[in-house]
């Protein structure tokens, strides 16, 4: 009877799940042991809630009560790593709850400041999105996988584990998992980008070619999706700028120093935040990968919502395309950008949103994109429709409409319609001012392009517009943006052309901005390198010029821009620098330039603005070939030899000496326009004129001095000093005349022109900030003369009511325009 019952008993026993047998792992296995996401989301989360009553505690608190205390799961368990009592949480689970641990297959890059709930939910959500079984995803998380009993004992004794040992274990675990998960929370200000180990982990993973994914809690992802629809993407640029390994912190300062010296052994011990190319490369690498993830997540969101049949705001399409356009300029990327814009247009038409501001703005963005890709006919049609939609939406007093006018102006520039471009930009300026929208990025961008418009027609206005543009980028907290970096580049190039100080510093600041924003693989960065190279070429610093121009050329080739006019300009400049350095390849470079120009000329309609620009470029290249790349006379007065690398006077304008002897010297910086482009990346060549100053040149010097707030102070201590670039009242002595009785009413220059003098040669002269309100009219002297300070203008000139700074007064900060400091006049005058 008993034997007959056995089959039933055996069948019942077979239904009982097998119980894993606890096995003590080796020291090697323990060091790479991970814990399953399933166990964390069930058992561990419940343990935390039982201990704290909630799961919102951070891991510092969990460590004190659950990982390194007598209540810890591993308090009475022998550690397999050193054979002593007290083990890590993961080793305790391996022994007490077998089957929930295994060799780690992902490594978590995170911060102990995150809550338990946030970390676990982010891991679970990643498994769901990637369709991974949480029972088979084993995470190596330092708080749970390091033996916290030993860590606390080391802290108490002051004997930290050596950096070399820690680094060895870190690399071992990284290589074993080959997959890093970076937890980003909050999405716009993640804590882990401020921790040096987290930044270093991201970089090592990327450098070794390991997988790298960003994970985010559901509530943070929802905030990111909301930003796509509303506020825009400026928070992302702000986030990228915070990735700086040299400013990141560590619990142990020795770790921070060791990591930085590992990255760059040449960093001085007493100045670890000194700019380092090696550290900058790490930052750029991490930022670029984060940028890729944000793009991927945004695209996935759009696709999922489209498949679900949800209504997607027009702004979301614009922002996703904007994110994409910041990627490498590859055909695949540009195709995706166009696809996103066109999907948005189709969705808008399908849902009867054509006569809305958002739809008109989307049309404008699509038109600008097509314009950049030389699909000009379609771009023009889209622009015309966008204008009609703005009119029907009664949205001609909005920021979007002003942005449309700006895009329209840039479209006119390509057609060579420079007067129309300027008028359109002023119209955009008026729209924003009348709507009280001066403190916007759009207003800052309009002012920047207005500065470019006046580069040839009225050089004196250029720097004022650039300064205001820079100011408004700062006011709108948009300093971490491509637009801000670009305006710094424009300012630097203009300063360089006018032979003033500060160009190199501004160029370097702009370059670092592009690096910090992860935009070193963009067309805009190539343009910045080109301008930086021209800056050095202007001052005959040929080794530095060659380095920048070669880098610009190589980047353009990498970005597949080697069939563009911009590349032809870079090649022409590069050939000239190579010739100056006596490099044999300069002839091959200029031949390559001419070949490219010839091909581009065949693609353009004869007589068009683009065709004329290419013809001028061709003439410039042929002239260089005929002259064997000669640069002619040095652009520095009194210095006819090329400047050597490493010389101290980095900005030659600081010590430039005027031609001629004695009084009545000529002081002229002339500009010869050889190109039709108003953009700084394709400038006309700059030449020195040894003839008398033209009125615009003198006004330009006047304006150039005034933009940076320059007045003239002498040792006499008078309140006001008159600046007379047109010469003295009775014959042009070339020095500023003193005001009568210290009252500051300087006499006007009556005889300008060839007798003009250099105001900086006045005895005791030094530049000081000026409180002149830039919105008041300037004096503009006839025949090259002009005045600054109270007084009459020169012949045929106008009157200026500006006042200069009192002698001995402290410099006034130039961080904002004077009219805002004094709560005076409104925005920029035209």
SULDA-V955387 format. One record per pair of residues at least 6 apart in sequence whose ideal C-beta (glycine too) atoms are under 7 Angstrom apart, sorted by the first residue. I is the first residue (numbers start at 1). J is the second residue. Records with the same first field share a line. If there is no record, write none. Layout:
I=J / J
This chain:
20=98 / 99
21=98
22=95 / 98
23=98
24=80 / 95
25=33 / 80 / 94
26=80
27=80 / 81
30=80 / 81 / 91
31=81 / 169 / 172
32=103 / 104 / 140 / 173 / 176
33=90 / 91 / 94 / 101 / 103 / 104 / 145
34=90 / 101 / 102 / 103 / 104 / 105 / 138 / 139 / 140 / 145
35=90 / 93 / 100 / 101 / 138 / 139 / 144
36=100 / 101 / 134 / 135 / 137 / 138
37=123 / 124 / 127 / 134 / 137 / 139
38=134 / 135
39=93 / 100
40=120 / 123
41=120 / 124 / 134
43=97
45=55 / 116 / 120
47=66
48=55 / 57 / 62 / 116
49=55
51=65 / 66
55=115 / 116 / 117
56=115 / 117
57=115 / 116
58=112 / 113 / 114 / 115
59=112 / 143
60=112
62=116
63=143 / 148
65=71
66=72
67=89 / 143 / 148
68=148 / 149 / 152
73=89 / 92 / 96
74=86 / 87 / 88 / 89 / 91 / 92
75=86
76=85
77=87 / 91 / 92 / 95
78=85 / 87
79=86 / 87 / 91 / 147
80=91
81=147
86=149
87=147
88=144 / 145 / 146 / 147 / 148
89=144
90=101 / 144 / 145
93=100 / 101
94=101
101=138
102=138
103=138 / 176
104=138 / 139 / 140 / 173 / 176 / 177
105=137 / 138 / 177 / 179
106=137 / 139 / 177 / 179 / 181
107=140 / 173 / 174 / 177 / 179 / 180
108=139 / 140 / 141 / 181 / 183
109=180 / 181 / 182 / 183 / 192 / 198 / 201 / 202
110=119 / 183 / 192
111=191 / 192 / 195 / 198
112=143
113=191
114=183 / 185 / 191
118=185 / 217
119=183
121=217 / 218
122=183 / 215 / 216 / 217
123=139 / 215
124=134
125=217 / 218
126=181 / 215
127=134 / 137
140=173 / 177
154=160 / 161
160=252 / 254
163=254 / 255 / 258
174=204 / 205 / 208 / 210
178=210 / 211
179=210 / 211
180=201 / 202 / 205 / 210 / 211 / 212
181=213 / 215
182=192 / 202 / 212 / 214 / 215
183=192 / 215
184=190 / 214 / 216
185=216 / 217 / 220
186=220
187=216 / 220 / 223 / 224
188=235 / 239
189=239
192=198
193=199 / 242 / 243
194=242 / 248 / 249
195=248 / 249 / 250
196=245 / 248 / 249 / 250 / 256 / 259
197=250 / 255
199=243 / 245 / 248 / 286
200=245 / 259
202=212 / 286
203=282 / 285 / 286
205=212
206=212 / 285 / 289
212=289
214=290 / 293
225=301
227=235
228=298 / 316 / 319 / 320
229=313 / 315 / 316
230=315
232=319
233=319 / 322 / 323
234=478 / 481
236=294
237=480 / 481 / 517
238=480
240=287 / 290 / 291 / 516 / 517 / 518
241=480 / 516 / 517
243=283 / 286 / 287
244=283
245=263 / 279 / 282 / 283
246=260 / 272 / 273 / 276 / 279
247=273
249=256
250=256
257=272
260=267 / 272
261=267
263=278 / 279 / 282
264=276 / 278 / 279
267=274 / 276
268=274
280=515
283=515 / 516
284=515 / 518 / 520
287=517 / 518
288=518
291=326 / 327 / 518
294=323
295=323 / 324 / 327
298=320 / 323
299=320
302=312 / 316 / 320
305=312
306=312
311=351
312=347
313=358
314=344 / 348 / 353 / 358 / 359 / 362
315=358
317=340 / 341 / 343 / 344 / 362
318=361 / 362 / 365
320=340
321=337 / 340 / 341 / 365
324=333 / 336 / 337 / 340
325=337
326=519 / 522
327=333
328=521 / 559
329=522 / 523 / 559 / 560 / 561
334=373
337=369
338=369
341=362 / 365 / 366 / 369
342=366
344=362
345=362 / 363 / 366
348=354 / 359 / 362
353=359
354=389
355=389 / 392 / 393
356=393
357=393 / 395 / 398 / 400
359=389
360=386 / 389 / 390 / 393 / 395 / 400
361=400
363=382 / 385 / 386 / 389
364=386 / 403 / 404 / 407
366=382
367=379 / 382 / 383 / 386 / 407
368=407
370=378 / 379 / 382
371=379 / 411 / 414
379=411
383=408 / 411
386=404
390=396 / 401 / 404
395=401
397=431 / 434 / 435
398=435
399=432 / 437 / 440 / 442
401=431
402=428 / 431 / 432 / 442 / 446
403=442
405=424 / 427 / 428 / 431
406=425 / 428 / 442 / 445 / 446 / 449
408=424
409=421 / 424 / 425 / 449
412=420 / 421 / 424
413=421 / 678
414=610
415=609
416=609 / 676
418=453 / 678
421=453
422=453
425=446 / 449 / 450 / 453
426=830
428=446
429=446 / 450
432=438 / 440 / 442 / 443 / 446
433=826 / 827
437=443
438=472 / 827
439=472 / 475 / 476
440=476
441=473 / 476 / 478 / 483
443=472
444=469 / 472 / 473 / 476 / 483
445=483
447=465 / 468 / 469 / 472 / 828
448=466 / 469 / 487 / 490
450=465
451=462 / 465 / 466 / 469 / 490
452=490 / 678 / 679 / 680
453=678
454=461 / 462 / 465
455=462 / 678
456=671 / 673
459=671 / 696 / 700
460=699 / 700 / 702 / 703
461=703
462=494
463=491 / 494 / 703 / 704 / 707
464=703 / 707 / 774
465=828
466=487 / 490 / 491 / 494
467=707
468=817 / 828
469=487
470=487 / 491
471=816 / 817
473=479 / 481 / 483 / 484 / 487
478=484
480=517
482=517 / 519 / 524
484=513
485=510 / 513 / 514
486=524
488=506 / 509 / 510 / 513
489=507 / 510 / 528 / 531 / 680
490=680
491=506
492=503 / 506 / 507 / 510 / 535
493=531 / 534 / 535 / 680
495=502 / 503 / 506
496=503 / 535 / 538
497=538 / 671 / 686
498=669 / 704
499=652 / 653 / 656 / 669
500=653 / 704
501=651 / 653 / 654
502=651
503=535 / 651
504=535 / 650 / 651
507=532 / 535
510=528
511=528 / 532
514=520 / 525 / 528
519=525
521=559
523=559 / 561
525=555
526=552 / 555 / 556 / 559 / 561
527=566 / 681
529=548 / 551 / 552 / 555
530=549 / 552 / 570 / 681
531=680 / 681
532=548
533=545 / 548 / 549 / 552 / 573
534=573
536=544 / 545 / 548
537=545 / 573 / 577
538=635 / 686
539=635 / 636 / 643 / 652
540=631 / 634 / 635 / 636 / 642 / 643
541=643 / 645
542=577 / 580 / 581 / 642
543=581 / 645
544=645
545=577
546=577 / 578 / 581
549=570 / 573 / 574 / 577
550=574
552=570
553=570 / 571 / 574
556=562 / 566 / 567 / 570
561=567
563=596
565=600 / 613 / 614 / 682
566=681 / 682
567=596
568=593 / 596 / 597 / 600 / 617
569=617 / 682
571=589 / 592 / 593 / 596
572=590 / 593 / 617 / 620 / 621 / 624
574=589
575=586 / 589 / 590 / 593 / 624 / 629
576=624 / 629 / 631
578=585 / 586 / 589
579=586 / 628 / 629
580=629 / 631 / 642
586=629
590=621 / 624 / 625
593=621
594=618 / 621
597=614 / 617 / 618 / 621
600=614
601=611 / 614
604=610 / 611 / 614
605=611
609=676
612=676
613=675 / 676 / 677
616=674 / 675
617=675
620=674 / 685
633=640 / 688
634=640 / 641
635=688
636=652 / 656
637=656 / 657 / 658 / 659
638=657
649=655
658=665 / 666 / 667 / 758
659=665 / 666 / 690
660=666
663=733 / 734
664=727 / 732 / 733 / 734 / 755 / 757
665=734 / 757 / 758
666=690 / 692 / 693 / 754 / 756
667=693 / 725 / 756 / 757 / 758
668=689 / 693 / 697
669=697
670=687 / 688 / 689 / 697
671=686
672=684 / 685 / 687
673=684
674=684 / 685
675=682 / 683 / 684
692=753 / 754 / 784
693=756 / 784
694=784
695=783 / 784
698=725 / 726 / 752 / 756 / 781 / 784 / 785 / 786
699=780 / 786
701=725
702=725 / 778 / 786 / 788
703=778
706=770 / 772 / 778 / 788
708=814
709=769 / 770 / 814
710=767 / 770
711=721 / 768 / 770 / 804 / 805
712=721 / 723 / 736 / 759 / 762 / 765
713=721 / 766 / 768 / 807
714=721 / 762 / 763 / 764 / 765
715=763 / 764
716=738
717=807 / 808
718=738 / 739 / 742 / 807
719=742 / 744 / 806 / 807
720=739 / 744 / 746 / 789 / 804
721=736 / 738 / 804
722=736 / 737 / 739 / 746 / 747 / 787 / 789 / 791
723=736 / 759 / 788
724=736 / 737 / 749 / 757 / 759
725=756 / 759 / 786
726=749 / 752 / 756 / 781 / 784 / 785 / 786 / 794
727=734 / 749 / 751 / 752 / 755 / 756 / 757 / 785
728=735 / 737 / 757
729=737 / 747 / 749 / 750
731=755
732=751 / 755 / 756 / 757
733=757
734=757 / 758 / 761
735=757 / 761 / 762
736=759 / 762
737=746 / 747
739=745 / 746
744=789 / 790 / 804
745=790 / 791
746=787 / 789 / 791
747=791
748=787 / 791 / 792 / 793 / 794
749=781 / 785 / 787 / 794
750=794 / 795
752=781 / 782 / 783 / 784 / 785 / 794
753=783 / 784
756=784
768=805 / 811
769=805 / 811 / 812 / 814
770=804 / 805
771=805 / 812 / 818
772=802 / 803 / 804 / 818
773=802 / 818 / 819 / 822 / 824 / 825
774=817 / 818 / 819
775=819 / 825 / 829
776=801 / 802
777=798 / 800
778=800
779=786 / 787 / 788 / 793 / 797 / 798 / 799 / 800
780=786 / 793 / 797 / 798
781=787 / 793 / 794 / 797
782=794 / 795 / 796 / 797
783=795
785=794 / 795 / 797
786=793 / 794 / 797
787=793 / 794 / 800
788=800 / 802
789=802 / 803 / 804
790=801 / 803
792=799
793=799 / 800
819=825
